[in-house]
């Protein structure tokens, strides 16, 4: 069972990503929930299933 969870910024021309590794095996949903909670605290946002890094806030107009 994989013990990591990764998200990548959805903004065009952005290669930012966040990767979290877990020492104990967790169900995929629990890994995703814990990781998303932490990246939200770090300034990432999730809009309709799309992830945006702190450099590309959701309030930024789409090109």
C-alpha positions as CSV (number, residue, x, y, z in Angstrom):
1,X,0.0,0.0,0.0
2,X,1.5,3.4,-0.9
3,X,2.3,5.6,2.0
4,X,2.4,9.0,0.2
5,X,-0.1,11.5,-1.2
6,X,0.7,14.2,-3.8
7,X,-1.1,17.1,-5.2
8,X,0.0,19.4,-8.0
9,X,-1.0,23.0,-8.7
10,X,-3.6,23.3,-11.5
11,X,-2.5,26.7,-12.6
12,X,-1.1,26.8,-16.2
13,X,2.7,26.8,-16.4
14,X,3.1,26.0,-12.7
15,X,5.0,22.9,-11.6
16,X,4.5,23.3,-7.8
17,X,3.5,20.2,-5.9
18,X,3.1,19.0,-2.4
19,X,4.1,15.5,-1.3
20,X,3.4,14.0,2.1
21,X,4.7,10.6,3.3
22,X,3.1,8.7,6.1
23,X,4.9,6.3,8.4
24,X,1.9,4.2,9.2
25,X,-0.3,2.8,6.4
26,X,-3.6,4.7,6.1
27,X,-6.6,4.2,3.8
28,X,-6.3,6.4,0.7
29,X,-9.2,8.7,1.8
30,X,-7.5,9.3,5.2
31,X,-4.1,10.1,3.5
32,X,-5.9,12.6,1.2
33,X,-7.8,14.2,4.0
34,X,-4.8,14.7,6.2
35,X,-2.6,16.0,3.4
36,X,-5.3,18.4,2.2
37,X,-5.8,19.7,5.7
38,X,-2.0,20.4,6.0
39,X,-1.6,22.0,2.6
40,X,-4.6,24.3,3.3
41,X,-2.8,25.5,6.4
42,X,0.2,26.2,4.1
43,X,-1.9,28.4,1.8
44,X,-3.0,25.9,-0.8
45,X,-6.6,26.0,-2.0
46,X,-9.0,23.4,-3.4
47,X,-11.7,24.7,-5.7
48,X,-14.1,22.1,-7.3
49,X,-11.4,19.4,-7.0
50,X,-8.6,21.6,-8.5
51,X,-5.6,22.4,-6.4
52,X,-3.8,25.8,-6.4
53,X,-0.5,26.6,-4.7
54,X,0.0,29.7,-2.6
55,X,1.5,31.5,-5.6
56,X,-1.7,31.0,-7.5
57,X,-4.6,31.9,-5.2
58,X,-8.1,31.1,-6.3
59,X,-8.9,34.8,-6.3
60,X,-6.6,35.3,-9.2
61,X,-8.6,35.7,-12.5
62,X,-8.2,32.8,-14.9
63,X,-6.2,33.7,-18.1
